[in-house]
């Protein structure tokens, strides 16, 4: 099963501490963060320029160190979201959400019998374990956390609807937008 302690803690009303990393995606980053008390790391791909090879390694280091790895994707296209989940990220931070109409491509989250996301089971996202596909889909749905990044006044006005639509367990209103 996919590790879900972090999400369980948040759902129970707890607080978790972590870091958003824009640089220094090295093998030691996750160990240093964990030693400092972090429970999660958000790896930025919107502003860092990190590629998939670097990201996949950073996700693996985080999981092996006991950190929950999340990825800030650069946009809402399926081809930007699916690979990071397939690489083992336990969730995504989705940017620039303004409405709940269609915040992510259909079929990306959650997985279902009609999902569009390409997914190979027994790979990084489920710790290379085999087993029934239906159980793997259920485990993935329960483990994936969506962080809704609200960056505009329109998004802020629709924050509750966005969270409900995404089953988002976390939200963040960004401080750097000039339209607020």
N, C-alpha and C positions, 0 to 999 in steps of 0.2 A: 504494500500500500504506500501511497505517497504521504510523506510527512506533513501533518497538518496542525502541529502544536501551536504554531504562530497564529494561524487563523482562528483556532479554537479559543486561544487566549483573548483575541480581540472580540470575538462573538460573545464571550462571557463578560464583556465590559472591561477587560483589562487594558493595560497600557504596555506598549512595546517600544523599545528604543532601537534606533538604527541610524544608518548613514546613507546619504545619496552620494555616489561616487561619480565624478566626471573624468578623473584621470587615474593613473597608477593602477591599472588592472593587472597586477602582478600576482604570482602565486601566494605571496605573503599577505596581501591585503586582507583577505577573509580571516586569516588567523589573527592578525593584529586587531581587526574589528571585534572579533569574538572575545579575544583576551581583554579588550576594553569594555566588555559588557553589551555589545550590540547583539540584537536578535535578528536583524534583517539588514540587507543592503539593497539599495536601488541603484542599478547600473544604468547610467544615462547613455542613450544612443541618439538622442536628438541633437545634442550639442557637443558630444565628446569626439565624434568621428570613429568610435570603436566599431570594428567590423565583426562579422559573425564568428570567425575563428577565435578572436580575442574574447568575445562575449561568451561563447560556449565554454571556454576554459575557465573564465571568471565564475560562471554559474556552477560549474563542477567544483571548483575550489570552495565556493560558498557552501554548497550542500555538504561537502565532505567535512567542513569546519563546523557544521551545525547552524549556519546562518540560513535564513529564508531568503533566497535570491528573487528579486523583482527587477523588471526592466522597464525603463521609461522609453517607450517606442516613439519614433519621430513623427508618426502619423497614424491614421485610422485604417489604412489599407490592410487587407488580409495578409498580403505578402510581407508586411512589416511585423505583424503580430504572431502569426502561426510559427515562424521559425524560432522565435525566442521561447515560446511555450514548448515546442518540440525539443529544444536544447536543454530543457529542464527548469526554466524559470517557474516559480510558483505563483507568478502573477505579473500583471502589467500595470504601468501607470499610463493612462491614455490622455493625451494632451488636447487642449482647445475644445473641450466639450461645451456645447451651448444648448442643445436640446436633447430630449429623450427619444425623438422620432427614430433615429437610426444612428446611435452613437458608435457602433462598431459594425463591421461587415457581417452580413447574415451568416449564422452558423459558426462563428469564431468562438463565442462564449454564450452560453455553455454548450458543451458537446451534446449531440442528440443523435437519434437514428437517421436524421436527415442532414447532418453537419457537412459543411463544405471544406473544413480544414483538413488538409492532408495530414495523416498521423500514422506513424509506424510504431506499434506497440513493442515492448521489450527493448526500448532504446532509452535515451537519457531522461525523458520526461517521467518515466516510471522506474527509474533506477535499474534498468536493464533486466527487469524481472519478467518472466512469462506469466501466463494465466489467461483466464477467460476475458475476452475483449469487453464484454458488458461490465465486468468488475473494474477493468482499467478505465473505462469511460466514466463510471460512477466515481472512482477515486479521483480522476482528473477534475471532474466537476466540483467535487467537495474541496479540493486543495487550492484551486485557482482563486486568487484574490485580485480584484480589480480596484485600482486606485483612480478615482475620477479626478482629473486635473482641471479645475475650473479657473479659466484665465480671462474671462470677459464678464461685463455686467449682465449680458444676456444669460450666460452660463450660471452666474450666481442666482439670478431670478428663477432658474429652472433646476437648481441643485437637487432638490428633493425628488423630482421626477427622474432626473438622470440616475441618481443612486438606486431608485426602485427598478428602473429599466435594466440596469447593468447587474443587479444584485450586488452592487458595490458595497464593500464592507468598510471602505475608507474613502475620504474625500479630502482634497486640498485646494484651497483657494490661493492662487498665485498672486504675489504682491507687486509684480512688475509690469502690469498692463496699463497703458495710458488712458484707456477708455473707462476707468472706474473712478 
